[in-house]
Amino acid sequence: MIVAVETRPLTSARIPLFGTLERQPADALLGLIGLCRRDPRPDKIDLGVGVYRNDAGETPVLRAIKDAEHRLADTQATKAYLGAEGDARFVELLAPIVFGAAQAAEPCLTGVQTPGGTGALRLGAELVARGSRQPTVWIGTPTWPNHAPIFREAGLEVRAHPFFDAVTGTVDFSAMVGALEQATAGDVVLLHGCCHNPTGAELTQAQWADLIALLTKRQLTPFIDLAYQGLGRGLDSDAAATRALLAAMPEAIVAYSCDKNFGLYRDRVGALWVKAADGAAIAAVRDNLLVLARSLWSMPPDHGAAAVREILEDAALTGLWKTELEDMRARIAGLRAALAHAEPRLSALGDQGGMFAMLPLTHEAVLELRTDHGIYMADSGRINIAGLRSETVAPFVAAIAPHLQR
Ligand code: PMP
């Protein structure tokens, strides 16, 4: 509808549109990249930003992706628009990897391509905000720093619950359960499907079962963030909690990223799946996802998802990708074992999963390690384990040992 606008004479000074905006802090982790880059020391160790690195310290494009990109260059006939759901075939081929074949075929599950895991989280948050319940979103602390802003920007209330026991380096499950007992029916609980960022701490199988019982009893909906499938214990093991949650809960949301396990970071490849209670609800969910996506980004960027589709459509390329992913996973697991072996106070790292661990270091120690040793990690003491190389494990452990708090 177009509304007629009454024109009024200009009587006062113009009020600037952006006059009340406040300056915002720069992203600390991105700032760390610059600091590390400017450090001339040849033996500096970059454990900051969360990208996988090989033993040479590089983040190369996977060979499976390069092959898929060559195929795309040769065969892609058009770059005409896709729809708001992105590449439907990419979503269809990815679903069985995430959920297993049977669950992927569930009629009450619907999925769309998104710009990375971040886009999936935001789209899911917008969908939750569109529902009638206006739930609180419960988020464990610490967590990926972008989680709370994503939900808040979608207009949702966010509440923190304890998650990590820094002394033992494991999940503080009783504190987590105690907090979630306070949640109101209809609330949403954000869960890391595997490879917790930033702590690496994971629930045991028994704890997942207890958590599912709690979610069921209190009528809470899981919102699973699965950003590192295959980088923890393996593709199926890393998806086990997600699958168990989906099997048990009538409604669930899964935000997925291909940016780590396919090494596609800047190409922004992800997907969002929603499970709804029945056929009518899932049809409405899909309609709303498409309308929301249309206004958020119209349609997701194609290239990375098309490359993943090429891989998953071809058995040989899928095999190559799985081998490369397993190499990455094994390297991270090897570094975890080496750290745990080198220093008894790091033994928890050997039992955790994924690229990240949170070291028991004070803020002062983190800064001192940066200045005195050229060791770059997030202010919180989070390290990207994949930033280590076989030969830097020993000097790294020697440098941090005097500062460890546990
Ligand atoms: N969730 C978690 C826990 C993450 O660590 C990240 C990336 N750092 C994301 C989601 C988002 O991933 P993407 O780059 O695909 O947006």
Boltz pocket constraint, residues with backbone or C-beta under 6 A from the ligand:
constraints:
  - pocket:
      binder: B
      contacts: [[A, 50], [A, 115], [A, 116], [A, 117], [A, 118], [A, 119], [A, 144], [A, 192], [A, 195], [A, 197], [A, 225], [A, 227], [A, 256], [A, 257], [A, 258], [A, 259], [A, 260], [A, 265], [A, 268], [A, 269], [A, 270]]
      max_distance: 6.0
